[in-house]
Amino acid sequence: MRVIKTIFGRAGLLIVLVLLQLFWLGVVLSGISPYLTVVNTVLQVLSIFIVLHLINTSRNLSNDLLWILFIILVPIAGTVIYLYLRWNHRLTGRTYRSLKEETAAAARYYVQDPEVLSQAKEAAGCLAGQVHYLCSTTPYPIYESQGFSYEKCGEDGFPKMLAALKAAERFIFLEYFIINTGKMWDSILDILKEKAQAGLKVRLLYDDYGTINTLPVNYAAQLRSFGIKTQVFNPLKPFISGFMNNRDHRKIMVIDGKVAFSGGINLADEYINEIVRFGYWKDNITQVMGEAVWPFTVMFLTMWNALTHEDEDYTIFKTPSDLKRQKGWLIPYGDDPFDKQDTGRDVYLNIINQARTYCYIITPYLIIDNIISNALILAAERGVDVRIVTPGIPDKRIVWRITRSYYPGLIAGGVKIYEYQPGFIHSKVMVADDVVATAGTANLDFRSLYLHFENGVYLLHMDEVKDIRDDCLEAMEQSKLMSPEDVKTGPVRTMIYMVLRLFAPML
């Protein structure tokens, strides 16, 4: 049944359309056959310049290594495909241009309270540089905590989401990568219908690729008929474009500007263990209250208005907060593939590089470049207790195999690797020294760190940092500590892993 659905569904149609476009490109190229010698020469020379350019300007050679190898092996085809994919969206991508413009315009809505920043830096001590990085090289302000909670599994946090949705009085904004019908989404949808009919502003944004096998093509129209304003991010098209590779992987729910939910979960039943797909599905939900909800609102509105140009002034959705100050500070942050900052990666790196006692990580995928790999090993070598928890039951077997291919080098460098035995672990968290933590949507893989739109929250000196620590320790108790013997591979499998890792940025 699944095969039939794929063949006749949107994914199958997309493949057919892409093949038709490739056929058409072949027809076009055949039309310039009399000039092939000149064209070949130009492309050969151009390929050399492209490789040299990548080597000298790449901010992440691990990510660009596949392109370099491809262009060297097949310079003509590699050059044509590289130029087409890398520049097509810059020349023709209306959504790409609109996103860049809206992101630049939205920067004015992130306003830092200088007194809060000064107090946070003073309290941060040796971590003041991490605060400075996020609050100066990115637009995201730091806030005094007015309420934060961390739920270590979806089924614990979901009732809080429903309660907050039912209490909504002005607006509800949702932005998710995956939505699938079932108990979780149907419960939310019933509330959204009711609130839309009552006159609230209800907006939903979901990624087309993330829902390609879960929602019908006309689902957005169905939702609009209920009064729910709906946009589909970056719809898949038959035309090959580099921008098609950039997906909206964020998970954001904002209610009245008073509360925001995020974390690892999407809106589908496996995330709250109503159905079993890969054993027990372990994930998390974060809840932010008070003034720090505003960055989530701005992130949503930025994406929304890049597609709709609906709101001239975001501040109509800003809600003053009279909640009492609590211990610590937090920075809700986003990441996108357009700016010069790899914010999600750099948050991880800063925590790893400045950890003193321990650094615990949970990630569903471990497909990392040399920068992160070396940082993890260096931390372990300077005496930091570095532990990483990955799934014991994979959702994507090839990706899991590639994840495992990183184990030997990390274990040899002193990093402890645990595989979660009850099932699949989808949380994306990092915590260090009972002082600092981050939880969000970014996996430790190339796609999340360099290609996708992501979001997270950075916690400093908050009591909830220890909640994340305890969640990591509990997951480790249910996990198997991997030994060098567990990760030994023969020469053939080692060679296969080496080849597969070249394609890691595409997975």
Steps between C-alpha positions, in 0.01 A plus 500: 500500500781742588677427168179576307449818700855611424474425129169679457548760771681832493843343542451275198363787295794717596748235386324468164500876451870528590584226249302687237694815574833317472384363166416854390845624607651225289298616201618858554864396529476293185402818316842652565688191381682690219669712766580220745879537468489863602242431772709212638812713514321782680347258751834325562666832582203611705509177703858576606402846620197363687709241686762761591223737611343233722832407658589862576163636609307207647391551860451127527720286275336182627173625359652601164727196463237312300479784249878520469529126441207499256643786294848344492369160388251630241595864443252580225187343650608597851552864404166526321307342790689704762431830326136410443427390857708762678381799303158404367314612812700823522393595151144369489395411855229746602465335842877513552514873430190571706640309798826695491316831479251415775774367728697821460191712561398296807832563674359829635255309716774336707580763762750429775455640849857618575458459876392136463793433266747658742366301796504175304859550382616578851329191641621282211866536594711296260186437290451870431648445155216263412247765599692763304504279192124446493409858590744678269570284195135389481192718561364293788474673842551342839211506746456451872307180549129550573407137467643196323426131515664197343295186439713194436241322283227608263213339687587703813512833318208452262226563764666836576488590133129415481422698816679807367325472163159477667578813701597706192321836474672693217713290266662162442807454278635155407808415291595132464704273278274193525124477555306177479139420574429307817425563865761773545426709194125437502480622862688817405298549182169488689620788718633696202164473324316617810734794555492605134120499506511712817696767309856432621787535255604140436797441271674176404822460303633157412781369282401332174780242506441412864134424429538346155398153619267609779263761356307516171589761239185705565526496880583871527179582314304279740644685798424838345137393463490474883624858535858392578744709297748248359824525306717218364871576515716448192265273300681225313513566128620302201779750440829414667609785725750538777233673707295179499769366733421765764209382714311657789595262781377730777242407764326810634165551669421851626178580689395861565865602528490365855628146456707320238562129455788345309743209538550192289142390448297533183121466491456127441400208722840334524631808682259437790525118471141451389642276229817293497732537203854443630451387855443766765533848345686729739475871434458826690280808519621838625264768627600868523291766672516877534710748305721227347203383292551800271794353295286195419224733382743694282651183355157375401388836358822532300438172324129568464542846350771386262223291344198728550620861563198529726625692804648848480564516872592197710457685828121459493573143609729599787352440844642674809586263783458563871633158601756500779868458424636154567854371532724519195489620142400359165547581133249364248687488168451397142726385222466525124717405201526854359709695748871468564447354847449130567322589822379153599841345441679781681277472806594132521868573442514772765347271760739215412808723491432661837378194689712432809349199678252331269318542171200276426334483159190331363458491123311270262769534235875540537634603160757766581787686339859512623438821692245345735676163512829660601326720759340195664828309509696801627248548781537135600880527486500795739304290754141592422251213534356506146203270439274469197170309488374380160212267403519126552222448245542715188233674297728511194737207482754652259525817711538282810783308337676824414443623856667185628796557268597798716512291819852350468680833465302664779537203737874485431512870591334440838138584415240262647225391259170354626225340291150539641358147527122557537472648151556819302619814674408822319601764758764755408657628822841589638582582862825579681619552857149554650527855366417514130277304263324522168191320374340539162453359154855470363646151465874445500505446125582700188139573408404657831826686549546640150189461281179526701306766688529406868430645842604442858526654845824564688479472879744656747501455880142373497377220727358326193855437377512224758172359369668455163804347669282253687317410180832421333612286795170312503532432127853368556372258764276351230780494245791280407847646539676420173845342522775488236401138437138604431604733221763290325444462126676301232687664211206471257249663734755764598545590133122517452471735799776719360310536174166558670648772719591694187128522431415589862408863415223365275344270763 
